[in-house]
Amino acid sequence: MNPALLLARVLRDPGAIGGLDASDWNALWAVARAEQLAGTLAHRIAGLPMPHAAARLVEDAIASAEQGRTAALWEAEMARRALAGIEAPVVLLKGTAYAAAGLSPSTGRVIGDLDILVPRDAIEDVEAALLAAGWEWVKPDPYDDAYYRRWMHELPPLIHRDRDKMIDVHHTILPLTARIRPDAAALLADSMALENGLRILAPQDMLCHAAAHLFADGDLAGGMRNLWDIHCLLGEFGFEGLAARAAQHGLGAAMAQAVRQSVRLYGTDAPAEWQGWDALDPLFHRRLTARDTWGRSTRKAVQLGFYLRSHALRMPPTMLARHLWTKWRKGHRPA
């Protein structure tokens, strides 16, 4: 069995570990680590009969995920304090939002950078407050700085000089050059307050953002984890109002693709109108499951195709050619 499909099978049905041999266990953990799903896998299979070595890995992965969760929530608190004087909503996104709200995708989830959404007209005040509180620029290159500020949906990334933690400050959820223009004002207006004053997106907007990040913007790298987020959120929030909200953001196709792939990979319980399988779905599935038994990326041609697709979705052809030429001259190569 394809090792990525093995991981998906065990996440769907943890009892499936009962039939694994040593090579299966090695492949399972290799892919789980590569897809940043080790903590999620560990929580899913904890307490089931398994080899002693696997049980040790489960214990370590759960402890590591909990440490990461604590660090992520502390970083959110540090950002809240730094931005306390800003008269604007500060909305947590992605993994930190799931953890802060106690949502099901946060169980065992690896949380990377802190992502926040703020109004575009507050972006300069937010930037100044973060710089004053110890965050510094990651991208000193003038081209990258200008590119982010003019065309992207976020500031250039910042990292805290003491805690070595990154923050991405968004003012919308897709690049300004993208063909799809989500309703950033609606995302902010319908966001929900947490007890500490920070906010999270409304349930259907969380799903739209996850789908946008995976299918309307990125190259599907790390797609199994992001699709697991979607699977969990659908199980928690359901489908009511989702089609209309996705259409409002211009994300109807991306949301439909996300649901179909989630059904295929994780067995998500979806209404009949959300199911099916179109002509390009097998190609997306091949990209999502492109791992070998060591967790290494495979299907390089497919990977390259999705890398180019991600840029084509972000900007018009002339701008794309100029941008890729500039990055190539600077020594950038796709991973």
Secondary structure as UniProt FT lines:
FT   HELIX           3..12
FT   HELIX           14..19
FT   HELIX           22..34
FT   TURN            35..36
FT   HELIX           38..45
FT   TURN            46..47
FT   HELIX           52..82
FT   TURN            83..85
FT   STRAND          91..92
FT   HELIX           94..101
FT   HELIX           104..106
FT   TURN            107..108
FT   STRAND          114..117
FT   HELIX           120..122
FT   HELIX           123..132
FT   TURN            133..134
FT   STRAND          135..137
FT   HELIX           142..151
FT   STRAND          158..160
FT   TURN            161..163
FT   STRAND          166..170
FT   TURN            176..177
FT   HELIX           184..189
FT   STRAND          192..193
FT   TURN            195..196
FT   STRAND          199..200
FT   HELIX           203..215
FT   TURN            216..217
FT   TURN            221..222
FT   HELIX           223..237
FT   TURN            240..241
FT   HELIX           242..248
FT   TURN            249..250
FT   HELIX           252..266
FT   HELIX           272..274
FT   TURN            279..280
FT   HELIX           281..288
FT   TURN            293..294
FT   HELIX           300..314
FT   HELIX           317..329
FT   TURN            330..331
//
